[in-house]
Amino acid sequence: MSEPIAPAVPPTPPVALSALLAREDLGLRQIAGPPAQDTVIHWAHTSEMADPYPYLLGGELLLTAGVHVPEAAGADGGAPCSSEVESSGDYFEDYVSRVVAAGGAALGFGLAPVHDTVPRALVAACEAYGLPLLEVPPRTTFSGVARAVWQLMAQARLAELRRVTEAQQSLAAAASRPDPVPSVLRQLAQRLSGQALLYGPDGTVVAGAGRAPVPGTREALRKLTGVVRPGGVTEPADPCGAGGQAGEPPSPTASPGDGPPPALPEPGPARATPASATDALGDTQLAAYALGGGSGFVLGVATRRREQADHTIASVAAVLLSLLTGEHQSGAGAARSSALVRLLLGAAPAEVAALLGDGGRWLVVHARPENGTPDPMGAAALGAALGSPLIDLARDVVRVLVPAEREPAAQPGWTLGVGAPAGPADWPSADTQAARALARARATRTPLVRHGARPGLTDLVPRADAEEYARALLAPLAAGPALTETLRTWLSLHGSWDRTAVALDVHRNTVRQRITRCAALLETDLDDPDVRMELWFALRDN
């Protein structure tokens, strides 16, 4: 008999045969084979071929009305002679063996119009080969059975998506807690009903949560992490998953009295390190996920089951843990923490700037997503794209501090404003420049706008004289900061009402009212280009 093939299952959750039997509208009845709760099906297929093997992919509920059954093999009435019984038994044994060899999950036999009852020889063959056999009543069409299978698949898929979504939300919330790494591991262990362990670069357990499904789980996971850790040693696979019987620790391969150790194999070409690996320890499913950045941290997971949703949830946790552990390697996280503490205790920015590294001059970048509001994961991804972990997520804008030698580039899905390079003492001014650049970028629908760095009139006039001139010219607007900012934005956008409204997040009529008010307070004609030039000179660096 051919060995059963592994089913080429579709990317949809399987359906328990018991769920199909529970559909009262179908009226299906199991009459042979193992319990329905132990069987899952991936699709339904109808065939009247005497040998369905070439047409099956595996995992099917095969439906047949017995049209292919020879008359002698299908006759159950009367008292059949011994030759008929032998012929019937041989036919159905061959038929069922081929279905099992093709990976068929279950067999449905339809009553009428060909057969009034399910042949006894078919029942016996299904019992012998462990193939669930269902009786399909005359009122139930095969199309109705197939439709029910797909409906159950859709329900299972929806439940799977809901489970993954809820897990993602809980994992993200755990990552924002004061103890993010243990919190993420606890949530992961709870969602998968198993054990989650975080292994450090040296292979030791850094943190963990959940109970081991069986003894020996931790040791088996430690071995599996070596497969995905850069430079890790891959041990030969054991038929039982981790050496010896399920639940026992692996036995040593050699002892001191066994003679000289075997010769090491000749070094070959370096193999690529996989991002994940799986194994089994008895009935326990093991998985290891390398955390990003080649840091050597590995997430190990042990569960009683391994479904697609479990892999997705574990992958989300691996991404979060990659972000949470990425700073451990360089010590940059500790340096930034030290800088924050010193600032809180009264140190000047110039005193702590050295702890941030990358020299003393930085760029302030303001960014807003093109759609919606920024979220922590999006802000972290933006910081990684710009090459800086120094991120501030506000209500509607993300601020990133980037080393001056790293030239920010436009990012898909974001609008960016970049200030001029500045030292710690000038960071507040650079922050204002970046905010204005972002407002101009949004108004002009430009992905990235940089603060202008060209020489201007301010380079020809002493700064003190320029500031005194600006204060005198703008004195009538001193009591209204909103008027000053509106006038500056309106002039920078060449007097466009609509673009100014977009940049300031106000209605265009509000812009008109403010500009009219500015003209009245300044007692000047804002349509005069000379007036605009003088005002822009005063407002440019004010």
Order of alpha helices (4+ residues) and beta strands (2+ residues): beta-alpha-beta-beta-beta-beta-alpha-alpha-beta-alpha-beta-alpha-alpha-beta-beta-alpha-beta-beta-beta-alpha-alpha-alpha-beta-alpha-beta-beta-beta-alpha-beta-alpha-alpha-alpha-alpha-alpha
